[in-house]
């Protein structure tokens, strides 16, 4: 899946939303090339809902726990 900025403005695909799309989610792995057009508000709302199930991994610190870190 790829998130892109569309070249043309379409209506947002979210149910009940009347805004124009700011982003398009393109899926080229399906048998048919499916695209979902979303406005900025709906994309942020989707991100918040997905983040309840999937959390990003922590970034590893430059040193191990208990090891001395010298900035020099």
Order of alpha helices (4+ residues) and beta strands (2+ residues): beta-beta-beta-alpha
